[in-house]
Amino acid sequence: MTIERIVRIVAGFFILLSLVLAHVLGQVDLAQMSWLWFTAFVGLNLFQSGFTNICPLVTILKKLGFKEASATCAAER
């Protein structure tokens, strides 16, 4: 597993954890529809992409003609 994938998993986990804690502590009500569900969607996508390496945004950007980063940073070490 690469560092990038671990970062995705941890970032997604912390986004979801913060939403759950805010709900449990009564600071937000996730039972009602709100923009926080968009935050949950982003967190879930980050979390799953760390395991599956499938990211919808990456797919969209590739189809729009954007290129992936090269491995030049690894060569500089």
C-alpha positions as CSV (number, residue, x, y, z in Angstrom):
1,M,0.0,0.0,0.0
2,T,1.4,3.4,-1.0
3,I,1.6,6.5,1.2
4,E,-1.0,8.3,-1.1
5,R,-3.5,5.5,-0.4
6,I,-2.9,5.5,3.3
7,V,-3.4,9.3,3.4
8,R,-6.7,8.9,1.6
9,I,-7.9,6.3,4.1
10,V,-6.8,8.4,7.1
11,A,-8.3,11.6,5.7
12,G,-11.6,9.9,4.9
13,F,-11.7,8.3,8.3
14,F,-11.2,11.6,10.1
15,I,-13.8,13.4,8.1
16,L,-16.4,10.6,8.9
17,L,-15.3,10.5,12.5
18,S,-15.7,14.2,12.9
19,L,-19.3,14.0,11.5
20,V,-20.2,11.1,13.8
21,L,-18.8,12.8,16.9
22,A,-20.6,16.0,16.1
23,H,-23.8,14.0,15.7
24,V,-23.3,12.0,18.9
25,L,-22.5,15.2,20.9
26,G,-25.7,16.9,19.6
27,Q,-23.9,19.6,17.6
28,V,-25.4,18.5,14.3
29,D,-28.5,16.5,13.4
30,L,-27.6,14.1,10.6
31,A,-31.1,12.7,10.6
32,Q,-32.1,15.7,8.5
33,M,-30.9,16.5,5.0
34,S,-28.2,19.1,5.0
35,W,-24.9,20.0,3.3
36,L,-23.1,17.8,5.9
37,W,-24.2,14.8,3.8
38,F,-22.0,16.2,1.0
39,T,-19.1,16.1,3.5
40,A,-20.0,12.5,4.3
41,F,-20.0,11.7,0.6
42,V,-16.5,13.2,0.2
43,G,-15.2,11.3,3.3
44,L,-16.6,8.0,2.1
45,N,-15.1,8.5,-1.4
46,L,-11.7,9.3,0.1
47,F,-11.9,6.2,2.4
48,Q,-13.0,3.8,-0.3
49,S,-10.5,5.1,-2.8
50,G,-7.7,4.3,-0.4
51,F,-8.7,0.7,-0.5
52,T,-9.9,0.3,-4.1
53,N,-7.7,2.9,-5.8
54,I,-10.9,4.0,-7.7
55,C,-11.6,7.7,-7.4
56,P,-14.4,9.3,-9.5
57,L,-12.7,12.7,-9.6
58,V,-9.5,11.2,-11.1
59,T,-11.6,9.4,-13.8
60,I,-13.3,12.7,-14.7
61,L,-10.1,14.7,-14.8
62,K,-8.4,12.1,-17.0
63,K,-11.3,12.3,-19.4
64,L,-11.0,16.1,-19.5
65,G,-7.3,15.7,-20.6
66,F,-5.4,16.3,-17.3
67,K,-2.3,14.3,-16.8
68,E,-1.1,12.5,-13.7
69,A,2.0,13.7,-11.8
70,S,5.2,12.1,-12.8
71,A,7.5,10.2,-10.4
72,T,10.1,12.9,-10.3
73,C,9.7,13.5,-6.6
74,A,10.7,9.9,-5.8
75,A,13.9,10.3,-7.9
76,E,15.0,13.4,-6.0
77,R,15.4,11.5,-2.7
